[in-house]
Amino acid sequence: MATNQDGGSSGYVFVLASVAALGGLLFGYDTAVISGAIGYLSDHFGLDAPMRGWAASSALVGCIVGACFAGVLSDWLGRKKVLILSAVLFTVSAILSGVPQNLTQFAIARIIGGLGVGAASMLSPLYIAEVAPASIRGRLVSLNQLTIVGGMLVVYFVNALIARFGMSFGGEAWNVDYGWRWMFVSETLPALLFFVFLLFVPESPRWLIKNKRAGEALATLARVNGAARAEAEADEIAETIAQEDTSVLQLFQPGLRVALLVGVALAILQQVTGINVVLYYAPEIFKSVGRAADTAIYQTVIVGVVNVTFTLVAIWVVDRVGRKPLLLAASAGMGLSLGALGMAFRFQRFEGPLVLFLVLAYVASFAVAMGPVVWVVLSEIFPTRVRGTAMSIATVCLWISCYAVSQTFPWLLETFSGNSFFLYAAMCVICFFFVWRFVPRTEGKTLEEIERQWL
């Protein structure tokens, strides 16, 4: 394995980050699998519009609850154990989602999976941040976002392959009876891999030091940063933890109260700037401007490819350019793209690939910063003793915002047509000025140095 300049193994760190990032892949896989299954599922159970909406969104209930409790549990039991629990939840949900006899059983299975998504969505980036050296922390945490969008892209193709097999094997009726079940069951394989790989990674060294297990922490830090640097870093972590108030109420003290505000606001802004409107409803957006259904689906795949590509760009530049400049550039690019998209709808200017170009420009802007960098900042800015709880608060706010945006957009599009995009563009403007005023520079600093910025 490659070594860094202090003698630590960068390859070892990458392996740890990759295992944790499988939680991100399952996050993306689990939330996107419904897109290919919902039509067949609805026909199988004879769902009307409200029940169809519940089938599609029931997992979000689990996401909110999972994110709410995962932080407290991880501060108590450790990051690794709760990640293992999330892997179990993913596996159980994948199996149960494939065998329900009615909508109630299906919704329960999806809520179980949502618990895993909620836990993994906050703990995977948190774990990566706590094991990664400061010099590459941004890139490694961004790897989690890459696996999220990668998981979405993978399941789009898996769903398509299962549906195509079903059409050739038994026609539409096979997909209505069985195809959608296999779409959900397909998640079992990555979920089991996540579970097995987690058994071989160490606990977060910062959590270990907090819980008086410095020897184990020192062994991990030595492999990450080299023996010479490990002892000094362990001492720095221990000193910072010793000076911290053990109560969660410290988050509401001056200084750290601002950190909580920044974290919660960034989580909400990531959603209310409209990303899931574009990702979840891209086919409807394209069809609303006159595209045929097959063309709309093809263009949606292009959106997914651009999302993955520019997330890779983010991984490359996040530690070089910095978090704050990327967030500013992204919010500006997203706002301009959405504003132009709203104008295109308002004046019915749909000729050529204009709408596709504007959607891709928006997705590229999001993927290069608002997607990965928000998770990087959230994983960095809170004190060690309450990092899990604080991440939970921010992630719960993110999932509530996600649910609200996903539920309101169909009504907005039907009622206001393209003018609804101006609302999301306005949110991008608010995001720009919030980042400019409140978000600190964190690149190249240890987590303990970042914490001291708030005090």
N, C-alpha and C positions, 0 to 999 in steps of 0.2 A: 504493500500500500504506500501511496505517496505520503511524504511527511512535510509538515510546515516548517518554517524557519526556526521554531522553538523546539522541534523534536516531536511534536504531536503528529498523529496520523489524520490527515485530511480525508483519506479514504474511509477510515473508521467513522468519522463524523458524518460523512455522506451516507453510509449504510444506515446509521441510526436515524438520520433525517428521512431517508427513503422509506424505512419501515413505518415511522410515524405518519408519513405522508400517504401511506395506503389508507389511512383514515379519511384523508381528503378525497382519494379516488372513490371510496365507498360513499362518501358524502355526495359527490357528483352523480355517481351511478344510481344511488337510491332515489335521489330527488328527480332524476330525469327519466327513469324507467317507465314512469306512469304515462309519459307522452305517447309512447307507442302502444301501450296496453289499454288505455282508457276507452277507446272506441269499441274494441272487442269485448272488454269487460262490461261496458254499458249494455251492449246487445245481449250478452249472456244473462245478466240479471234483470234486464228490462228497466233500466234506470231512467227516471225523468231528469230534467235539468238540475233541480236542487240536489238530488241524490248523486248525480254525476259530479257536481261540484264538491260534495262531501267526500266522495271516493278519491278525487284528485288532491284534495287539500288536507285530508285527515292526518297525513304524516306530519304536517306542520304543527299540529297540536303536540305530538311527541317531541318535535324539535324544540319547542319552547320549554316544555317541562324538562327535557334532557339537559338543555343548556343551563337551566335554572339550578339544577341540583349537582351537575357534574363538577362545578368549581368547588363547592363545599366538600364534596366527596374526595376530590383530588387533593385538597389541602389536608384532609384527614388520612386517607388511605394511600395516597401517592398517585402520581400521574400515570404510571405504568398500569397499575391495577384497574383504574377506571377505563383506560384505553382497552384493556383486555375485556372488561365488561361490555364496552361498546361493540367489540368484535362479536361477542356472544349474542348481543341484541340484533346485530345485522344478520347473523346466521339464522337465528330463530325466526326473524321477520321474513327473510327470503323464503324459507320453507313454508311457513304458515300462509304467506301471501299467495302461494301456488295451489293451496288446497281448500280454500273457503267454500262453504255451501251457501252463503248468503252475504249481503253487504255488511252486516254487523261484524261477522267474523273477519271479513277482509279489512274493515276499518281498524279493528283491534290489532291485526297483524301489521298494518301500516303504521299505527301509532307506536308499536314496539320498535319498528325500524326507525321511526322519527326520534325516539329516545337515543338511539345510537348515533344518529346524525347530529343531534343537538350536542351530545357529549364530544364526539370527534371533531366537530366544527370549531370548538374552542380549545380542546386539549391537544390536538395534533400540532398546531402552530405554537402553542405554549411550550410543549415538550421540546420541540426543535429549538426554540429560542433559548431554553435553559441549558441545552447541551452544546450549542454552537459557539465557536469563538466569535468575538465582536467583529472581526474583519470580514467574515463571510456569513454572518447571521442573517442579513437581509436576503441574500440569495437562497439560503437554505429554507428560511420560512416561506419565501415565495414559491419554493418547490411544492409546497402544500397546495397553493392555488393552481399550479400547473396540473397536479393530479386531480383536482376538483373538475376543471374543465376537460381534462383528458378522460375522466370517468364518464362525463356527460357524452363526449364524442364516441367513446367505446360503446356505450349502451345504445346510442342511436343506431350504430351498425349492427349490434347484436339483435335489437328489436327487428330491424329490417331483414336480417338473415332468417330469423325465426318465422316472421310473417311470410317471407318468400317460400321457405320450406313448406309452411302450412298450405299455401296456395297450390303448390305443386303436388303435395301429398294428399290433402283432403279438401282443398278449396276453402272458401270463406268460412264454411261451417266448422272446419277444424280449428281455425284461429279463434272463432267465437267460443268454442268449447274448451280448447286446450292451449292454443298458441300463447294467449296472454299469461297463462299460468307459468309456462316455461320462461317467459320474459322475466318474471319475478324470481323464479328459482335459479336462474343463471347467476344471480348475485351471490349464491352460496359459495362458489369457488373463490372469488377474491376475499370474501369474508373469512373463510377458513384459513386462507394464506395469511391474512392480517393477524388472526389469532395465534397461529403457529409462530410467525416471525417475532411477535411481541414477547414470547416466552424467553427469547434469547437477547433482548436488549436490556441495558441497565436502567435503574430508576434515575430520575433527574437528580444531578448532583446538588442542586440548590435545595430541593426538597429533602434530600438525605441530610444535608448539613443542618437544616432547620429542625430535623427530627433526631439530632444527636447521633448520626451515623456517618461521621466525618471520614472514617477509614474507607468506607465504600465509595464515598464521593471523591476522595483523593485518587483512588484507582481509576475512576472514569475520567477525571480531569487530566490525569497524567497521560492517558491514551489520546485525549483530545488536544491538549495544549503542550504536552511534553512535561517531564518530571520537574524541570527547573521552574517552570511557570505555574505548575499545578498547586504547589504549596502556598505560593503567594496569593493565587486566586481564591483558594479555599479560605485563607485567612481573611481576605477582603469580604467574601460572602458572609462568613461567620460574624465579622465585625458589624456589617450592615444589618444583619438579622438581629443581632443583640441590641442594636439601637432602635429597632422598630417596636412600635406599640403592637401587642398581639391581637388587639381588638379590630374587628372589621370596621368599627366606627372611625378608625383613623382615616378611612377613605373620605370622610366628610370634614376632615380638618383642613385648614387653609393650606394651599399648595397641592396636596394630594386630591383635594376636592376638584381642583382644576384638571388634574389628570383623569379623574373619573368622568368629568364633563367632556373632555376631549375624546376619551374612548367611546362613551355612549353616543356622542354626536357623530363621530366618524362611522360607527356601526349603522346608525339610522340613515345618514347621508349616503352610504354605499347603496342602500336599497331605494330610497325615495328619489334618487337621481335616475331611476328607471331601468336598471339592467335586466331585471327579471321580466319586465314588460317586453323587452326585445327578445330575450332568450326563450321565454315560454310562449310568446304569442307571435313570433316571427312569421310563421305560416299565415296567420290571420292578417298581419300587417301587409304581407305581399299580396295575399288574395284580395284585400280591400282596395288595392290599386289595379285590379284586373288581371292578376297573374293566375294561370291555371294551377290546380292543386298540385300536380306533379312538379311544375316549375317552382312553386312556392316551397315545396319540400327540398328540392335541389338547392335552392338559394339558402335555405335554413342550414343545410350541411356546410355551405361556404361560410356562413356566420360562425359555425362551430370551429372550423379550421382556422379562421382568423383569430378567434378567441385563444386557441392553443398557441398559435404562432407568436402573438404579441405578449402572451404570458411568458414565453421563452425569452423574449426581448427584455421583459421586466427583470427576470432572474439575472440577466447579463449586466444590467445597468443599475440595479437598485443600490448596490454598495458603492458604485462609482459616482453616480449623479446625486444620490441621496433621496430620502423619503419625501421630504417637503417639496422640493422642486418637481418631482414626478407627480405628486398629487395636484399641484397647481396647474401643471401642463395638462394633466388628464381632465380635470374639472372644466378647464377652458375648452378643450377639444370636444368633450361631451356636450357642453352647453351649446357650442356653435353647431354641432351636428344635429342636435335635437331641434334647435331653433330653425335651421334650414329645412329639416324634415317637416316641421309644422307648417312652414311657408309652402312647401311643395304640396301638402294636402290642401292648404287653404286656397291656393290658386290652381289646383288640379294640374300641376306640371309633373306628369309621370313618364314623359317620353324617355326612351333609352333606359340605361341602367341607373338613373339618378337616385331612386329610392334605395336600391341595393347599395350604391356607393355610400350614401349618407348613413345607412344602418351599419355598414362595415366600418366607417370612420368612427362612429360612436363606440362600437364594440372594441376596436383597436385601442381607442383612448382609455376605455375602462380597463381593458386587460393589461395595459402597460403600467397601471398604477392603482386605480380604485379597487380592483380585485385583489391583487397580491399585497400591495403596500399597506392597505388598511389592516390586514391581518398581521403584517410585520409590526406596525406601530402598536396595535393592541397587545401583542405578545411582549412588548418591550417596556411599556411605560408604568407598570404597576409594581409596588413592593413585593418581594418574594413571599412574605407570610400570607398575603391576601391576593396574590396574583390570580389564583384560581377563581376565587369568589368575584373579584373585579372583572375578570374575563367573562364570567357567567353573566353578570349584570349587563355588560355590553352586548354579549351574544344573544341574550334573551331579547334585548331591544332590537337587535338586527332581525331576529326571526319574526317578532311581532310586526315589524315594518314590512318584512317580506310578505307576510300573510295579508296585511292591509293593502299593499300595492297590487298583489296578484288578484285579490278579490275585487278591487275597485276599477282596474283598467278596462275590463270588458264593458262595464257600464259607461265609463268615460269615453271610450272609443265609439260606442253606439250613440251616446248623447251629443258629444262635442266633436266627433270625428278627429281629424288631424290636429285640431286646436288643443287636444289634450297633451300633445307633445310640448307645447309651450309651458305647461305646468312643470314638467320634468326639467325643461331647460332652465326655468327659474330656480329650481332646486340646485342645479349645477352652479349657478351664479352664487347662491348662498354658500355652497360648499367651497367655492374658490376663496371667498373672503374669510370664511371660518378657518380654513387651513392657513391662509396668509397671516391671520392674527394670532391663532392659538396653538397650532401644531409645532412642536420643537424639532430641531435637528437632532437625530439620534444615531446616525451612521458612524461607525468606528468607535463607539463608546461601549463600555461594559454595562450590563444591566444595573449594576450598583451605581455607576457614574450617572446614568440616566435618572435613577431614582433621586439622587441628590440634587438634580436640577429643579425638582419641584419643591424642595425644602428651603 
